[in-house]
C-alpha cells in the first residue's frame, strides 16, 4: 500500500499558494477574509 499523502511542494504551491489564490475571484475573497480576521499568515506553509 502507498501512503495516502505524498507531499509535493510545487503542486501544493500551484494549488493553494498565494498566486493561485489571487488568480480567482473566490481566492481573492478568501485572502480578504483572512486579512480582515487579522491572520498572521495569509497562506499556510
N, C-alpha and C positions, 0 to 999 in steps of 0.2 A: 504494500500500500504506500502511496505517496502522501506526504503531508498535505493538509488542505490549504495551508497558507504558505506560499512561496514568494517571499518579498522580492520586488524588483523596483529599485529606486526610480529608474527612468519612467517606467509605466505609471508608478504612483504619482510622480510629478506631473505627468501628462494628464492624469485624470482628476487629481484633487489639488494640484498646485495652484499658486496664485494666478498664473497666466491662464490656466484652464478655467478658473472661477470668473476671471474678467471677461472671458470670451462670450459668455451667455448672460442674458438678462437676469435669469434666476440666480446665477452665480454671483452677479453683482449685488443682488438683493441679500444674499447670504452674507457677503462681506459687509454690507451696510448694517445689517442686524448685529453682526459681531462687533463692529466699530461702536454702534450705539450702546451695546451692552458694556463696552469698555474692556474688551478682551485684550490680554497682554500680548497674545499671538493671534493673528487673524487666521493663519493657516496652521493646522497641526503638522508637526515634522514627521 
